[in-house]
């Protein structure tokens, strides 16, 4: 059987799509929900800085420079918590506004949650050589565990609600993440 692996470039493209989805969602929140609090402005400014540094780093294409290290740790610190929170907000929006397709939404959300932080792991944590820094990177990626229990799945689907609230999906997501980090 032929081994199928995604190239570094493909993981970067997936990561870029995640960045753009997060940016669009944050802009839509500010525009339509009038969330202009200081916390949201700080979060937005931080995200714009990280986004700009990521795209600058891709243009210059330096994998070992100081800018790359700054981008790596900003991504691991900030985006490892931002991506799951955006995922929860988008998921709750669809679960609330399109309840007829709740089972489909939950299954799609579960599938996307399983691979949500893989681009961060492959691009930034997997290339760490120092074991202590890699441990810190893995710990930061471990923040993914838990936000899936914040999905507002209806009580009329108790088995979906039970699987999500008990952390089964998050455990599988961490297992997949650990396997990819081990391979890297």
GUKOL-65564 format. One record per residue (C-alpha): residue number from 1; x, y, z. Coordinates in pm, whole numbers, plus 32768, in hexadecimal, padded with zeros to 4 digits. Example, Ala and Ser with C-alpha at 12.3 -4.5 7.8 and 13.67 -1.06 7.14 Angstrom:
2
<atom><seq>1</seq><east>84CE</east><north>7E3E</north><up>830C</up></atom>
<atom><seq>2</seq><east>8557</east><north>7F96</north><up>82CA</up></atom>
//
This chain:
184
<atom><seq>1</seq><east>8000</east><north>8000</north><up>8000</up></atom>
<atom><seq>2</seq><east>8086</east><north>8156</north><up>7FA3</up></atom>
<atom><seq>3</seq><east>80C8</east><north>8248</north><up>80C2</up></atom>
<atom><seq>4</seq><east>8008</east><north>838E</north><up>809E</up></atom>
<atom><seq>5</seq><east>809D</east><north>84C1</north><up>8143</up></atom>
<atom><seq>6</seq><east>8053</east><north>8630</north><up>8114</up></atom>
<atom><seq>7</seq><east>8174</east><north>8712</north><up>80BD</up></atom>
<atom><seq>8</seq><east>81DF</east><north>8835</north><up>8195</up></atom>
<atom><seq>9</seq><east>8148</east><north>891D</north><up>8090</up></atom>
<atom><seq>10</seq><east>7FF0</east><north>8877</north><up>80AD</up></atom>
<atom><seq>11</seq><east>7FF6</east><north>8893</north><up>8229</up></atom>
<atom><seq>12</seq><east>804F</east><north>8A03</north><up>8200</up></atom>
<atom><seq>13</seq><east>7F29</east><north>8A34</north><up>8115</up></atom>
<atom><seq>14</seq><east>7E3C</east><north>898B</north><up>820E</up></atom>
<atom><seq>15</seq><east>7EC8</east><north>8A6A</north><up>8321</up></atom>
<atom><seq>16</seq><east>7E95</east><north>8BA0</north><up>8248</up></atom>
<atom><seq>17</seq><east>7D29</east><north>8B3D</north><up>820E</up></atom>
<atom><seq>18</seq><east>7CFB</east><north>8B16</north><up>8386</up></atom>
<atom><seq>19</seq><east>7D8F</east><north>8C70</north><up>83BB</up></atom>
<atom><seq>20</seq><east>7CA6</east><north>8D08</north><up>82BB</up></atom>
<atom><seq>21</seq><east>7B74</east><north>8C59</north><up>834F</up></atom>
<atom><seq>22</seq><east>7BD0</east><north>8CDD</north><up>84A7</up></atom>
<atom><seq>23</seq><east>7C04</east><north>8E3D</north><up>841D</up></atom>
<atom><seq>24</seq><east>7AB7</east><north>8E3A</north><up>8364</up></atom>
<atom><seq>25</seq><east>7A02</east><north>8DB7</north><up>8498</up></atom>
<atom><seq>26</seq><east>7A9C</east><north>8EC0</north><up>8577</up></atom>
<atom><seq>27</seq><east>7A3E</east><north>8FD2</north><up>8482</up></atom>
<atom><seq>28</seq><east>78DA</east><north>8F50</north><up>8468</up></atom>
<atom><seq>29</seq><east>78BF</east><north>8F4C</north><up>85E2</up></atom>
<atom><seq>30</seq><east>7931</east><north>90B4</north><up>85FC</up></atom>
<atom><seq>31</seq><east>784C</east><north>9129</north><up>84E3</up></atom>
<atom><seq>32</seq><east>770A</east><north>9071</north><up>8538</up></atom>
<atom><seq>33</seq><east>7719</east><north>9038</north><up>86AE</up></atom>
<atom><seq>34</seq><east>77B3</east><north>9185</north><up>8710</up></atom>
<atom><seq>35</seq><east>78BA</east><north>90DD</north><up>87E7</up></atom>
<atom><seq>36</seq><east>7996</east><north>920F</north><up>880A</up></atom>
<atom><seq>37</seq><east>7A16</east><north>91CA</north><up>8967</up></atom>
<atom><seq>38</seq><east>7B80</east><north>9208</north><up>89C3</up></atom>
<atom><seq>39</seq><east>7BC2</east><north>9091</north><up>89D8</up></atom>
<atom><seq>40</seq><east>7B44</east><north>9058</north><up>8877</up></atom>
<atom><seq>41</seq><east>7C0F</east><north>917C</north><up>87F3</up></atom>
<atom><seq>42</seq><east>7D4A</east><north>90F5</north><up>8899</up></atom>
<atom><seq>43</seq><east>7D02</east><north>8F99</north><up>8811</up></atom>
<atom><seq>44</seq><east>7CC6</east><north>9028</north><up>86B6</up></atom>
<atom><seq>45</seq><east>7E05</east><north>90F6</north><up>86BE</up></atom>
<atom><seq>46</seq><east>7ECD</east><north>8FC8</north><up>8732</up></atom>
<atom><seq>47</seq><east>7E36</east><north>8EF6</north><up>861E</up></atom>
<atom><seq>48</seq><east>7E82</east><north>8FFB</north><up>8512</up></atom>
<atom><seq>49</seq><east>7FED</east><north>900A</north><up>8589</up></atom>
<atom><seq>50</seq><east>800C</east><north>8E8E</north><up>8584</up></atom>
<atom><seq>51</seq><east>7F64</east><north>8E7E</north><up>842E</up></atom>
<atom><seq>52</seq><east>8051</east><north>8F84</north><up>83A1</up></atom>
<atom><seq>53</seq><east>8183</east><north>8ED7</north><up>8432</up></atom>
<atom><seq>54</seq><east>8111</east><north>8D89</north><up>83A4</up></atom>
<atom><seq>55</seq><east>80E6</east><north>8E13</north><up>8247</up></atom>
<atom><seq>56</seq><east>822E</east><north>8ED5</north><up>825F</up></atom>
<atom><seq>57</seq><east>82DF</east><north>8D98</north><up>82CB</up></atom>
<atom><seq>58</seq><east>824E</east><north>8CDC</north><up>81A2</up></atom>
<atom><seq>59</seq><east>82C0</east><north>8DEA</north><up>80B0</up></atom>
<atom><seq>60</seq><east>8422</east><north>8DF3</north><up>8135</up></atom>
<atom><seq>61</seq><east>8420</east><north>8C75</north><up>8158</up></atom>
<atom><seq>62</seq><east>8517</east><north>8C5D</north><up>8276</up></atom>
<atom><seq>63</seq><east>84E7</east><north>8B2B</north><up>834D</up></atom>
<atom><seq>64</seq><east>8607</east><north>8B6B</north><up>843E</up></atom>
<atom><seq>65</seq><east>8604</east><north>8CE2</north><up>8477</up></atom>
<atom><seq>66</seq><east>859F</east><north>8DA5</north><up>85AA</up></atom>
<atom><seq>67</seq><east>8459</east><north>8E12</north><up>8503</up></atom>
<atom><seq>68</seq><east>83FC</east><north>8CA5</north><up>84D1</up></atom>
<atom><seq>69</seq><east>843D</east><north>8C5A</north><up>8640</up></atom>
<atom><seq>70</seq><east>8366</east><north>8D82</north><up>86AA</up></atom>
<atom><seq>71</seq><east>8253</east><north>8D11</north><up>85BD</up></atom>
<atom><seq>72</seq><east>8271</east><north>8BAA</north><up>8638</up></atom>
<atom><seq>73</seq><east>823E</east><north>8C04</north><up>87A5</up></atom>
<atom><seq>74</seq><east>8131</east><north>8D09</north><up>8761</up></atom>
<atom><seq>75</seq><east>8074</east><north>8C02</north><up>8699</up></atom>
<atom><seq>76</seq><east>809F</east><north>8AF6</north><up>87A2</up></atom>
<atom><seq>77</seq><east>803B</east><north>8BE1</north><up>88BF</up></atom>
<atom><seq>78</seq><east>7F22</east><north>8C9E</north><up>8814</up></atom>
<atom><seq>79</seq><east>7E92</east><north>8BD1</north><up>86FA</up></atom>
<atom><seq>80</seq><east>7E85</east><north>8A89</north><up>87B9</up></atom>
<atom><seq>81</seq><east>7D73</east><north>8B26</north><up>888D</up></atom>
<atom><seq>82</seq><east>7CDC</east><north>8C0A</north><up>8784</up></atom>
<atom><seq>83</seq><east>7C96</east><north>8AFA</north><up>8683</up></atom>
<atom><seq>84</seq><east>7BCB</east><north>8A20</north><up>8775</up></atom>
<atom><seq>85</seq><east>7B09</east><north>8B4E</north><up>87F6</up></atom>
<atom><seq>86</seq><east>7AB3</east><north>8BBC</north><up>8692</up></atom>
<atom><seq>87</seq><east>7A54</east><north>8A52</north><up>8647</up></atom>
<atom><seq>88</seq><east>7965</east><north>8A50</north><up>8773</up></atom>
<atom><seq>89</seq><east>78C9</east><north>8B9D</north><up>8711</up></atom>
<atom><seq>90</seq><east>7893</east><north>8B34</north><up>85A7</up></atom>
<atom><seq>91</seq><east>780B</east><north>89E4</north><up>8618</up></atom>
<atom><seq>92</seq><east>7719</east><north>8A7D</north><up>8711</up></atom>
<atom><seq>93</seq><east>76A4</east><north>8B74</north><up>8609</up></atom>
<atom><seq>94</seq><east>764B</east><north>8A5B</north><up>8519</up></atom>
<atom><seq>95</seq><east>75B3</east><north>8980</north><up>862A</up></atom>
<atom><seq>96</seq><east>74D8</east><north>8AA0</north><up>869C</up></atom>
<atom><seq>97</seq><east>746E</east><north>8B26</north><up>8549</up></atom>
<atom><seq>98</seq><east>7446</east><north>89E3</north><up>8484</up></atom>
<atom><seq>99</seq><east>73C0</east><north>88E6</north><up>8582</up></atom>
<atom><seq>100</seq><east>7327</east><north>880B</north><up>8471</up></atom>
<atom><seq>101</seq><east>7483</east><north>8791</north><up>8412</up></atom>
<atom><seq>102</seq><east>7507</east><north>876F</north><up>8574</up></atom>
<atom><seq>103</seq><east>758A</east><north>860D</north><up>854A</up></atom>
<atom><seq>104</seq><east>7641</east><north>866D</north><up>840B</up></atom>
<atom><seq>105</seq><east>76D6</east><north>87A5</north><up>84AD</up></atom>
<atom><seq>106</seq><east>774E</east><north>86E4</north><up>85DC</up></atom>
<atom><seq>107</seq><east>77F3</east><north>85D8</north><up>8504</up></atom>
<atom><seq>108</seq><east>789B</east><north>86E1</north><up>842A</up></atom>
<atom><seq>109</seq><east>790D</east><north>879F</north><up>855F</up></atom>
<atom><seq>110</seq><east>799B</east><north>8661</north><up>85F6</up></atom>
<atom><seq>111</seq><east>7A5B</east><north>8610</north><up>84B7</up></atom>
<atom><seq>112</seq><east>7AE8</east><north>8770</north><up>84A1</up></atom>
<atom><seq>113</seq><east>7B42</east><north>876B</north><up>8614</up></atom>
<atom><seq>114</seq><east>7C10</east><north>8631</north><up>85E5</up></atom>
<atom><seq>115</seq><east>7CFD</east><north>86E7</north><up>84FA</up></atom>
<atom><seq>116</seq><east>7CD5</east><north>884D</north><up>8572</up></atom>
<atom><seq>117</seq><east>7E31</east><north>8884</north><up>85FE</up></atom>
<atom><seq>118</seq><east>7EF1</east><north>8798</north><up>851B</up></atom>
<atom><seq>119</seq><east>7F7A</east><north>88B1</north><up>843E</up></atom>
<atom><seq>120</seq><east>8002</east><north>8961</north><up>8573</up></atom>
<atom><seq>121</seq><east>809D</east><north>881C</north><up>85EB</up></atom>
<atom><seq>122</seq><east>813A</east><north>87C4</north><up>849D</up></atom>
<atom><seq>123</seq><east>81B7</east><north>891E</north><up>843E</up></atom>
<atom><seq>124</seq><east>8229</east><north>89A6</north><up>858D</up></atom>
<atom><seq>125</seq><east>823F</east><north>88A4</north><up>86A6</up></atom>
<atom><seq>126</seq><east>82BC</east><north>877F</north><up>85D7</up></atom>
<atom><seq>127</seq><east>83F6</east><north>8831</north><up>8565</up></atom>
<atom><seq>128</seq><east>8470</east><north>887E</north><up>86C6</up></atom>
<atom><seq>129</seq><east>85B8</east><north>87CB</north><up>870D</up></atom>
<atom><seq>130</seq><east>85E0</east><north>8814</north><up>8880</up></atom>
<atom><seq>131</seq><east>851A</east><north>8718</north><up>894E</up></atom>
<atom><seq>132</seq><east>84B9</east><north>881A</north><up>8A55</up></atom>
<atom><seq>133</seq><east>8437</east><north>8912</north><up>8954</up></atom>
<atom><seq>134</seq><east>837C</east><north>87F8</north><up>88A5</up></atom>
<atom><seq>135</seq><east>82DD</east><north>879E</north><up>89F3</up></atom>
<atom><seq>136</seq><east>826C</east><north>8907</north><up>8A20</up></atom>
<atom><seq>137</seq><east>81E3</east><north>8909</north><up>88BB</up></atom>
<atom><seq>138</seq><east>8122</east><north>87C7</north><up>88F7</up></atom>
<atom><seq>139</seq><east>809D</east><north>8855</north><up>8A3D</up></atom>
<atom><seq>140</seq><east>8021</east><north>8989</north><up>8988</up></atom>
<atom><seq>141</seq><east>7F77</east><north>88B3</north><up>8882</up></atom>
<atom><seq>142</seq><east>7ED3</east><north>87F1</north><up>899D</up></atom>
<atom><seq>143</seq><east>7DF4</east><north>891C</north><up>89DE</up></atom>
<atom><seq>144</seq><east>7D17</east><north>888B</north><up>88CF</up></atom>
<atom><seq>145</seq><east>7C8D</east><north>879B</north><up>89D2</up></atom>
<atom><seq>146</seq><east>7B47</east><north>881C</north><up>8A5E</up></atom>
<atom><seq>147</seq><east>7AA7</east><north>891D</north><up>8975</up></atom>
<atom><seq>148</seq><east>79DE</east><north>880E</north><up>88C7</up></atom>
<atom><seq>149</seq><east>790B</east><north>87ED</north><up>8A01</up></atom>
<atom><seq>150</seq><east>7894</east><north>8954</north><up>89C5</up></atom>
<atom><seq>151</seq><east>77D1</east><north>88ED</north><up>888F</up></atom>
<atom><seq>152</seq><east>7660</east><north>8928</north><up>88CA</up></atom>
<atom><seq>153</seq><east>75DC</east><north>87DD</north><up>884E</up></atom>
<atom><seq>154</seq><east>7469</east><north>87B2</north><up>8886</up></atom>
<atom><seq>155</seq><east>73F1</east><north>86D2</north><up>899F</up></atom>
<atom><seq>156</seq><east>7317</east><north>8616</north><up>88A6</up></atom>
<atom><seq>157</seq><east>7455</east><north>8566</north><up>882C</up></atom>
<atom><seq>158</seq><east>74D8</east><north>84DC</north><up>8977</up></atom>
<atom><seq>159</seq><east>75E1</east><north>83F7</north><up>88E1</up></atom>
<atom><seq>160</seq><east>7682</east><north>8513</north><up>881B</up></atom>
<atom><seq>161</seq><east>7672</east><north>85F3</north><up>894C</up></atom>
<atom><seq>162</seq><east>7707</east><north>84E3</north><up>8A28</up></atom>
<atom><seq>163</seq><east>782A</east><north>8493</north><up>893F</up></atom>
<atom><seq>164</seq><east>7884</east><north>8601</north><up>891D</up></atom>
<atom><seq>165</seq><east>7860</east><north>8662</north><up>8A8A</up></atom>
<atom><seq>166</seq><east>7930</east><north>853B</north><up>8B04</up></atom>
<atom><seq>167</seq><east>7A59</east><north>85A0</north><up>8A2F</up></atom>
<atom><seq>168</seq><east>7A62</east><north>846F</north><up>894D</up></atom>
<atom><seq>169</seq><east>7A95</east><north>853E</north><up>8812</up></atom>
<atom><seq>170</seq><east>7B9F</east><north>8615</north><up>88BB</up></atom>
<atom><seq>171</seq><east>7C59</east><north>84DD</north><up>892C</up></atom>
<atom><seq>172</seq><east>7C61</east><north>8458</north><up>87C8</up></atom>
<atom><seq>173</seq><east>7CD1</east><north>85AF</north><up>874B</up></atom>
<atom><seq>174</seq><east>7DF3</east><north>85AD</north><up>8842</up></atom>
<atom><seq>175</seq><east>7E4D</east><north>844A</north><up>87DE</up></atom>
<atom><seq>176</seq><east>7E59</east><north>84AC</north><up>866E</up></atom>
<atom><seq>177</seq><east>7F23</east><north>85E2</north><up>86C7</up></atom>
<atom><seq>178</seq><east>801A</east><north>8511</north><up>8791</up></atom>
<atom><seq>179</seq><east>8040</east><north>8418</north><up>8673</up></atom>
<atom><seq>180</seq><east>808F</east><north>852D</north><up>857B</up></atom>
<atom><seq>181</seq><east>8183</east><north>85CF</north><up>866C</up></atom>
<atom><seq>182</seq><east>8229</east><north>8480</north><up>86A7</up></atom>
<atom><seq>183</seq><east>8252</east><north>8451</north><up>8531</up></atom>
<atom><seq>184</seq><east>82DF</east><north>85B0</north><up>850B</up></atom>
//
